[in-house]
Amino acid sequence: MKSWLCPTDLDRARLVDATKRVRKLRFVSLAAVACALAASTPWQSPLFLLLAGLAGVVFLAVDLTIHRVSQPELISAGAMVITLALIAVGVGTSGGPKSPEIAWLALPLGVAAARFRPQVLAVGLALTLAALAAATVGVHTAATVRDPVPAIATAGLAISLLSIVWAIQGAELEQRQAAAIDPLTSLLNRTSLEGRFHELAHQAKLSGKPIAALLLDIDSFKQINDTHGHDRGDRVLVEFAALLRGQLRSFELLYRLGGEEFLVLLPGMGRRRAAEVGERLRAAVAATPLADLPVTVSVGVGCGAGASLSFPSLYKEADKALYAAKRAGGNAVCAFRGPLALPA
């Protein structure tokens, strides 16, 4: 299921991968924060130390659960909001605008910048500034007006930290997108498939639910290229990809593997339901001219579940079914256990 926090598979893959990549660094950072708080204990509020400890527990909980849930972005965003609220309460109860802990309010936003896209970070910045205002102006307006420097410095620190981290992560995202997106159809490609399938397979093994795959191959595509030229063939591929996207629901994941071969991953679906999706796609293609040409597609259905679930085995099953559909004359949907009685 897509969400505003991560509207694409690339966004979600980036979030999970960023969590993996910075895990060791995050523990180093948490250790440094703990040492800093311990060293300054005589000057710290006991309540703030307690709240900081709770924030550390929240971060550890995210590390333990983010790879086991279907929407890891909710876990990550929730951790940021909770941590920000804990720090804001600590600042508000330890002096407000005069609190020695005020600068810690910038920390959750810096962590979020490594995981989320700019629109989400804009909301995160607004929340950070709102928390800062609540912990300073909201606690002691007169003191904040008399000496606004700590609050202004904290706001500047948050914005600067966000800008620096996002500049680095933006460059990484551009490289990731260039590697993971098919330049012709703008679909995710084989590069992005492995990590996403690993995540789905892990969830499927925990839940006991299956994963189905549809392998789609445009019939007689070489003939289209030979007769009408490669430019026309490219138009067929682009319009084919757009048609499939329009037919699929948010949790039905579409990839271009190469050439005229496409793959749809269907989490939680068995063979029969997957075949129904395949027939829906086959019928839509047969009924819609692509680049002003009549086009049909053959679909192979594969399904797997349990501890033995792997992408190679799932792909092999779907590929055998696709070969059977081609041998049957194309414009057909076949499952590994035999052709489905579906009209052309």
LOPAVEX-656832 format. One line per 5 residues: number of its first residue (from 1); their letters; for each residue x, y, z of C-alpha. Coordinates in steps of 0.001 Angstrom, whole numbers, plus 500000, padded with zeros to 6 digits. Example, Ala and Ser with C-alpha at 12.3 -4.5 7.8 and 13.67 -1.06 7.14 Angstrom:
1) as) 512300 495500 507800 ~ 513670 498940 507140
//
This chain:
1) mkswl) 500000 500000 500000 ~ 501368 503408 498986 ~ 501278 506404 501308 ~ 501980 510093 501099 ~ 505215 509528 503001
6) cptdl) 506495 507036 500404 ~ 504360 507262 497245 ~ 506658 505044 495142 ~ 508552 501808 495637 ~ 511771 503730 495063
11) drarl) 510975 506013 498017 ~ 510239 503043 500258 ~ 513327 501128 499116 ~ 515448 504209 499803 ~ 514032 504562 503314
16) vdatk) 514694 500935 504231 ~ 518136 500963 502618 ~ 519080 504208 504385 ~ 518113 502606 507694 ~ 520405 499661 506944
21) rvrkl) 523302 501796 505753 ~ 523430 504143 508721 ~ 522673 501567 511420 ~ 526231 501400 512737 ~ 526665 505151 512459
26) rfvsl) 523373 505668 514269 ~ 524545 503547 517179 ~ 527771 505573 517260 ~ 525670 508756 517245 ~ 523418 507480 520033
31) aavac) 526486 506508 522061 ~ 527940 509989 521549 ~ 524662 511594 522651 ~ 524542 509328 525705 ~ 528123 510246 526642
36) alaas) 527381 513948 526180 ~ 524321 513716 528404 ~ 526179 511677 531008 ~ 529048 514181 531090 ~ 526621 517068 531557
41) tpwqs) 524403 515308 534100 ~ 525079 517841 536901 ~ 523629 520587 534714 ~ 520809 518541 533179 ~ 517209 518168 534266
46) plfll) 516509 514623 535551 ~ 513254 514645 533590 ~ 515104 515531 530390 ~ 517534 512652 530933 ~ 514572 510308 531350
51) lagla) 512903 511614 528198 ~ 516162 511359 526244 ~ 516418 507736 527334 ~ 512897 507095 526088 ~ 513832 508691 522744
56) gvvfl) 516768 506280 522495 ~ 514411 503357 523107 ~ 512174 504636 520300 ~ 515110 504666 517862 ~ 516088 501127 518854
61) avdlt) 512491 499963 518371 ~ 512526 501382 514838 ~ 515662 499406 513997 ~ 514058 496195 515256 ~ 510736 496605 513432
66) ihrvs) 511238 498645 510265 ~ 512150 495629 508114 ~ 509198 493569 509326 ~ 506312 495843 508428 ~ 504593 496589 505124
71) qpeli) 504761 500374 505620 ~ 508128 501142 507240 ~ 507679 504849 506547 ~ 504936 505025 509190 ~ 507291 503558 511792
76) sagam) 510079 505959 510863 ~ 507887 509077 510737 ~ 506194 508108 513995 ~ 509568 507744 515684 ~ 510569 511218 514534
81) vitla) 507370 512810 515850 ~ 507571 510967 519189 ~ 511243 511839 519663 ~ 510609 515482 518793 ~ 507739 515620 521289
86) liavg) 509859 514031 524053 ~ 512693 516506 523505 ~ 510264 519446 523367 ~ 508744 518407 526699 ~ 512228 518088 528152
91) vgtsg) 513202 521548 526921 ~ 509954 523069 528159 ~ 510351 521592 531649 ~ 514032 522505 532017 ~ 513935 526225 531409
96) gpksp) 512187 526721 528086 ~ 514125 529410 526163 ~ 516960 529141 528718 ~ 517137 525335 528655 ~ 520637 523905 527998
101) eiawl) 518970 521129 525982 ~ 517299 523377 523408 ~ 519721 522492 520569 ~ 518690 518815 520726 ~ 515418 519793 519015
106) alplg) 517274 519841 515684 ~ 518338 516187 515939 ~ 515153 514312 514801 ~ 514919 516403 511620 ~ 518526 515582 510721
111) vaaar) 517757 511866 511032 ~ 514598 512221 508927 ~ 516515 514014 506149 ~ 518367 510787 505378 ~ 515120 508916 504776
116) frpqv) 512375 511087 503287 ~ 511665 513180 500212 ~ 511540 517021 500305 ~ 507757 517305 500762 ~ 507890 515174 503907
121) lavgl) 510898 517063 505213 ~ 509077 520375 504741 ~ 506383 519068 507085 ~ 509109 517817 509439 ~ 510703 521265 509483
126) altla) 507340 522863 510243 ~ 506822 520418 513131 ~ 510315 521127 514459 ~ 509766 524886 514402 ~ 506344 524419 516020
131) alaaa) 507897 522281 518774 ~ 510623 524884 519252 ~ 508026 527659 519564 ~ 505946 525629 522012 ~ 508978 524835 524183
136) tvgvh) 510175 528458 524272 ~ 507508 531066 523521 ~ 504777 528773 524812 ~ 506579 528199 528117 ~ 507975 531666 528785
141) taatv) 507138 534336 526215 ~ 508804 537216 528035 ~ 512086 535334 528536 ~ 512126 534354 524871 ~ 511579 537949 523777
146) rdpvp) 514337 539197 526101 ~ 516831 536655 524781 ~ 515688 535014 521525 ~ 519209 533975 520478 ~ 519045 530313 521669
151) aiata) 515724 529745 519876 ~ 516913 531508 516707 ~ 520188 529560 516746 ~ 518315 526262 517165 ~ 516012 527085 514247
156) glais) 519034 527950 512098 ~ 520763 524745 513169 ~ 517723 522660 512184 ~ 517450 524311 508767 ~ 521207 524044 508122
161) llsiv) 521302 520403 509178 ~ 518344 519623 506945 ~ 519953 521387 503974 ~ 523304 519641 504334 ~ 521903 516148 504803
166) waiqg) 519351 516560 502023 ~ 522010 517816 499580 ~ 524013 514642 500182 ~ 520974 512383 500100 ~ 519576 514141 497015
171) aeleq) 522687 513286 495036 ~ 522457 509680 496236 ~ 518782 509549 495265 ~ 519516 510796 491749 ~ 522099 508057 491303
176) rqaaa) 519746 505441 492736 ~ 516917 506604 490500 ~ 519119 506534 487410 ~ 520081 502949 488237 ~ 516617 501738 489283
181) idplt) 514311 503404 486727 ~ 513907 502231 483151 ~ 514599 505360 481053 ~ 512085 504511 478324 ~ 508978 503550 480309
186) sllnr) 509842 505160 483694 ~ 509037 501846 485387 ~ 511197 500273 488054 ~ 513708 497917 486497 ~ 515465 494704 487453
191) tsleg) 517990 496575 489613 ~ 515297 497680 492053 ~ 513518 494330 492001 ~ 515897 492284 494147 ~ 515730 494421 497270
196) rfhel) 511965 494871 497066 ~ 511360 491153 496557 ~ 513577 490325 499524 ~ 511455 492633 501681 ~ 508172 491155 500392
201) ahqak) 509437 487594 500811 ~ 510415 488297 504420 ~ 506938 489659 505152 ~ 505322 486696 503368 ~ 507295 484174 505426
206) lsgkp) 506289 485902 508650 ~ 502621 486087 507689 ~ 502377 482752 505872 ~ 500864 484453 502822 ~ 501918 483706 499224
211) iaall) 503441 485931 496570 ~ 502419 485628 492936 ~ 504226 486865 489862 ~ 502927 487642 486391 ~ 505474 487513 483582
216) ldids) 504189 489433 480559 ~ 505653 489336 477044 ~ 504265 491354 474109 ~ 503384 488963 471289 ~ 505337 489258 468014
221) fkqin) 507177 492339 469196 ~ 510136 491676 466895 ~ 507748 491810 463967 ~ 506505 495228 465143 ~ 510092 496519 465168
226) dthgh) 510935 494942 461812 ~ 507769 496176 460084 ~ 507212 499594 461653 ~ 510659 500530 462975 ~ 512176 500734 466432
231) drgdr) 510734 504178 467136 ~ 507231 502755 466739 ~ 508238 499789 468853 ~ 509401 502132 471600 ~ 506030 503923 471469
236) vlvef) 504319 500567 471911 ~ 506435 499853 475003 ~ 505735 503282 476529 ~ 501973 503027 475927 ~ 501961 499389 477084
241) aallr) 503615 500403 480385 ~ 501132 503259 480874 ~ 498187 500938 480176 ~ 499412 498383 482728 ~ 499945 501087 485361
246) gqlrs) 496378 502240 484845 ~ 495036 498717 485325 ~ 497042 497818 488421 ~ 496271 498750 492016 ~ 498755 500435 494317
251) felly) 500052 497198 495891 ~ 500457 495416 492528 ~ 504068 496184 491607 ~ 505137 496583 487979 ~ 508684 496230 486612
256) rlgge) 510264 496207 483164 ~ 512821 493418 483037 ~ 514119 494290 479581 ~ 512987 494333 475962 ~ 509290 493516 475785
261) eflvl) 509277 491533 479044 ~ 507491 492921 482121 ~ 506873 491540 485605 ~ 504069 492177 488088 ~ 504536 491167 491738
266) lpgmg) 501332 490446 493651 ~ 501926 490228 497435 ~ 499418 488096 499319 ~ 497831 486574 496202 ~ 497449 482913 495341
271) rrraa) 497557 481439 491847 ~ 493854 481800 491051 ~ 493568 485467 492039 ~ 496821 486242 490237 ~ 495449 484611 487094
276) evger) 492412 486881 487323 ~ 494711 489904 487429 ~ 496626 488500 484466 ~ 493414 488081 482494 ~ 492395 491638 483324
281) lraav) 495685 492894 481903 ~ 495523 490621 478848 ~ 491998 491777 478000 ~ 492886 495449 478444 ~ 495852 495159 476086
286) aatpl) 493850 493247 473468 ~ 491131 495914 473545 ~ 493467 498923 473285 ~ 495565 499810 470208 ~ 499086 500812 471207
291) adlpv) 500897 503305 468968 ~ 497892 502808 466639 ~ 498695 499106 466299 ~ 496768 496033 467487 ~ 498839 494415 470221
296) tvsvg) 498374 491324 472356 ~ 500271 489979 475331 ~ 500994 486551 476785 ~ 501020 486134 480551 ~ 502628 483470 482710
301) vgcga) 501532 483011 486324 ~ 503826 481823 489100 ~ 503141 481525 492812 ~ 505189 480663 495867 ~ 505005 480645 499652
306) gasls) 506812 479396 502721 ~ 510485 479058 503575 ~ 511419 477972 500044 ~ 510082 481178 498489 ~ 512735 482833 496338
311) fpsly) 512736 485053 493283 ~ 514589 482566 491029 ~ 512023 479827 491758 ~ 509084 482193 491335 ~ 510469 483577 488081
316) keadk) 511182 480085 486749 ~ 507600 479007 487413 ~ 506176 482121 485734 ~ 508571 481727 482804 ~ 507441 478131 482195
321) alyaa) 503840 479294 482260 ~ 504638 482122 479834 ~ 506270 479652 477447 ~ 503100 477547 477566 ~ 501014 480640 476744
326) kragg) 503252 481386 473763 ~ 503000 477791 472512 ~ 499224 478063 472779 ~ 499314 480875 470216 ~ 499776 483922 472420
331) navca) 497175 486337 473756 ~ 496649 483927 476640 ~ 497122 483551 480381 ~ 498699 480334 481618 ~ 499586 479065 485069
336) frgpl) 502469 476720 485778 ~ 500066 473889 486565 ~ 498371 474184 483169 ~ 496684 476675 480809 ~ 493657 478507 482153
341) alpa) 490462 478270 480151 ~ 490347 481966 479331 ~ 488928 483315 476065 ~ 491182 485269 473735
//
